[in-house]
Amino acid sequence: MYKAVFGLLGLIILSCQQSHATPSRGTPGYHNDAYQIPVLPGQVRDPLGYYHSKEQLFTLVEREDWPAVVKLASKLTTDYQNDGVTWYLLSLGYRQQQQWQAAIAPLKRALRLGVRLKRLPKWHDNPNDMMVTLAELYGALKDKRNAMVWLERALDARWDDKPALTGRSLFSRKPNPHFAAFAQDADYRRLVGAEPVAEFDREARWRHDLHYLAEEIRRLHVSAFHRMSEQDFEHKVVQIDKRIPALSDQQVVFELMQLLGMLENGHNFIIPAWGKAGNTQQLPVQFYLFEEGLFIVAADSDYQHLIGKQVLTIGNTPALQALEKTGEVNPRDNNMQQAWLGPYYLSLTQVLQGLGVVEDASKVTLTVRGDDLQTQQLTLTPRAMQFNGFPKLPRQHPQSAPYWSKLLPEHKALYVNFNAVRERKDMSLDAFNQQLRDTLLAGQAEHFILDLRDNSGGNGFLLPSTIATAVLFEALVPKGKLIILVGRNTFSAGHDLLMRISKLTSPVLVGEPSGTRPNAIGEAGWFTLPFSGQIGVISSQFHQQGAAEDSRVWLAPDLPVALTAKDYFANKDAVLDAALTLVSSGSR
């Protein structure tokens, strides 16, 4: 239901609100449901009238005039019975008026036919979302048996916000009210992953969480054993189970991070900051990997003097060797994602300890070197972990908005920075793109530069308007240059945008290789461990943005530009400079 488009977590938190949860392995159960769809004739007495009525139906839904929706949708489904959308909207009209029983049959029909609500992204049209809705309808009618049947079907079809059922989701902190009549029943609590009522000791609680996570990996992941064997996975689970008595809470969480790391694709991780037990500590600095090595690019107030220093060792481990070790807990799509997220894992002290980089997680010694080439050792005091999304390279001229633009008259270029696929409060993405198109139609730009270097994802349903703008530019200005700035943070929905524009146009890519593959396992199926409360995501869908045979590990730049510490700390944006030099050169 929600995409993480780890977006990885800014996304994650901001909204990871995309759903491409159409089950690739089928949707167990509903094909054999008693509500079968016969082969029906497609004849409509007044096709043009039907079309205009369907357009009117969308308008009524947007106005939320539910009685009128039911009236018109009833007529349309009578006139023509082969469109899942009209059946879905008929059910929606009934649901919004709490006519639970009436909503069931048309929703089953919609589920059987399939639905895509392109104009109505607010409503959930994926099969497993509709299964949950059917469970809610039966739950509201206090029909526990059917509610449980449809919940089970949804979970088997990888419905990806199971924690929402018990009010432990990032998106919902209240239990689902439709199931209130039987929410305390043991079989319901077991199905939805609620904390067992029975008293467990500490070791039993962690064992319960371990096996719950292992089962959620099996349930949610679209292809859990594409990189590892099932036997190796089981062996790791057994190993952790045996070691729990000798491990601290933080060490257990590290082992769970390693378990997810074995999956070896990007949308799998734990955020060890929000649990009831096992949260990690974090160093008060942010690391970043440049061509010259690992550097400190941001720091808490007491450590600002360290910004700009190169990190040579962490504990007694060379910095780049420590970075390589983070691959154990950084399930990644490619090595650019390792360059992006590996430095983040180096800031987590229990991870450093678990990887053998340091012996004592309570005090971490760094050896650093400044511009004067003098080295010094210093010990950092960790603090509680904070998480507001995976870190990005702090820009010299930061903009908090997810998208913004400016004209560069001296280069005859329109520069668009698109750093998160989510809506601005003051302007929708559609409205923003309309402004961009007006600028292009007015002939104010001969070149178009789209900066996706910091775009690590979000709500993929929002992408079409930006794609249309890029296509319009190339059609309007065929001799102009369409340039896309890419890098290690170009990931998830941000990478989907890169791929979809690249299919329809001929952009020049400038910067680093991208942070994921054209065809990748993605999405974000959320889990919350019942006892410890640790939260994370599991890859739940396969995204094929490239051809079936596309085996590229990333999109390589046409104009490669390395990120150097020298340029960065001199406030020089070498990637953008290279793009501007290209548009000024007059060559295509």
Summary of the structure (lengths in Angstrom):
residues: 588
radius of gyration: 25.8
end to end distance: 42.2
largest distance: 85.1
contacts: 2020
relative contact order: 0.12
helix: 44%
strand: 15%
